[in-house]
C-alpha cells in the first residue's frame, strides 16, 4: 500500500518537472533560458531563503518563469522567482514572489556586473537544485539574447536530432 502512495506522489511531482521527492533529485529548470539566450558563462550561487521557502523547493514547488537577475550595490538579486507557499506553513509562511539575494564571492559579482553592463547581455537564472549537503543552489548564466532566425535554427536542429534518433531506433 505504501508503494502505491509513493509512486502516486512521484508521478504528480514529475508532472511539474521534478523527478521525485528526494532532495538530491530536485531540479527545477528554466527551459526558455537556453532557447532565448546564448549562454557564455555559468555560475552556481547560493540563495538566501526563509524557513518555509526551502521546504517548498524540496517539494518541487518553485518556478523560474519570467525571472531575471540584477546586480545592485555589489549584491546579486533574483527577481520574479515564484516559490509557492508551503502547504503546512502557518502564519510564518513566506511571500511567493519576492526578491531573493544570491550568494557569490566578490570576484564573481564583479564579473557579472561587468558582463551585465555590456549591451545585449543579461544574467539569466537557469536552474534551481539541492546540492549534496542539502542546500538550495541556483545556476545562473550570462547570456546574449538570440535573434528570431537563431531560434528557428535551434528548433530545426532539435527536430533533425529527433528524426535521426527515430531512424536509428527502427
N, C-alpha and C positions, 0 to 999 in steps of 0.2 A: 504494500500500500504506500509506503514512503517513497519507493522508487517511482511510482506513478506521479506523486505530487512533485518530486524533484524534477522529473522530465517536463512536467507542465510548466513549472516556473522557468526552466531554462528556455523553453520554446517561446514564452511570452517576452522574455527579456531579449532573446535573439531577434525577435521581430523589430526591436528598436535599434538593432545594430550592435548589440553587445553579445559576446559569445556565451558566457554563463555567469553565475552569481559569484564565483570565486574572485577574490581581489586581484589575483595575478592576471586574470583574463579581461579586466575592464579595459576597453579600448574604444573610445568614442572619437570618431573621425569627422573631420570637415571634408566631405567628399568634393566640394566645389573648389577647394584650395588649389589642388594640382590642375584642375580644369581651367580655372580662371587666371592662374598666375604661373609664371616660370619661376620656380623656387631655386635660388642660388645657394644660400647658406641656411643651415638649420641649427637651432639651439634647443636645449632642454632646460626648462625653468621650473622651479617650484611655484606653487600657488598658495597665497595666504587665504585660508579658509576658516570658517567658524565651525562649531561642533556638528551641526546638522547637515552642513554642506558636504562634508566628506562622506557621511552616511548615504546621502543621495547619490553621490558619484559612485560609490561602491555598489549601489543598486542599479547603476546604469542610467540614471535619470538626469542626464545633462545633455546640452545641445550646443554645438558650435556654429549654428546657422546665423549668419549676419553678425559675426564677431570680428573685431579688429583690435590691434594693439597700438598704443601710443606711448611715447617717451615724454614724461612731464617731470621737470625738476629733478632729473637724474634717476627717475624711477620708471619702470615699465608697467603699464596698466593694461589689462584686457577689458574691453568694453563690449557690452551686449551679450555676454555669455549667460545662458539660461541654465541654472541648476534648480530643478523643481524642488518645492518644499518637501521636507521629509514627512512621510505619511504618519509616523508615530511621534512626530515632534509636538511640543506643547506651545505655550506662549513664547518660548525661546526660539521658535522656528525662524529661519533666515528669509531675507528678501530674495526672490527668484532671480531678478535681473539687476545686479549691482556691479559696480566696477570692482575688479579684484586685482590686487598687486601681484606681480610676478617677481620671483627671486632669482636674480642673476648677479654675477660678480661685476665689478666696476668696469673692467675692460670690455666685457660682453655688452654692457649697457652703452658704452661709448661707441662701439662698432655699430650697434643697432641704431643709435641716434644719428650717426653719420650716414648710414645707409638710408634711413627714413627721410633725411633731408634732400636726397637726390630726387630729381623729378622722375616720376613714374614708378618709384619703388615704394613698397609698403611692408609692414610687418603683419604676417598672416598667422593666426593660430591654426595648427594642422591637426593635432590630436591631443586628447587627454587620456592619461593612463595612470595606473597604480604601479609603482616600481616594486622591486623585491623586498624592500623594507616597509612597504605598506603606505608610502607617501604619495600624494597626488602630484603628478607632474604634467606639464604641458609642453608639447613640442611646437615651437614657433619657427617660422621661416621668413627670410627676406625675399620678397617676390616682386617681379615686374609684371604688370598686367598684360595679358595676351590680347592680341587683336582678334577680330572675328574670324579671319581666314586661318589663324593659328588654331582656334578652337575647332573649326571644321576639319582641319588636318588631324587633330587629336582624335576626333570621332572616327575619321576614316581609318586611321591606324588601329584603333581599338576594334573596329568591325573587321578589318583584314585579319587581325590576330585571331579573333573568334572563328572566322571561317577556316583559317588554316588549322586551328585546333580541332574543329569539327571534321575536317577531311582526314586528319591523322587518326582520329578515334575510330572511323569506319573502315 
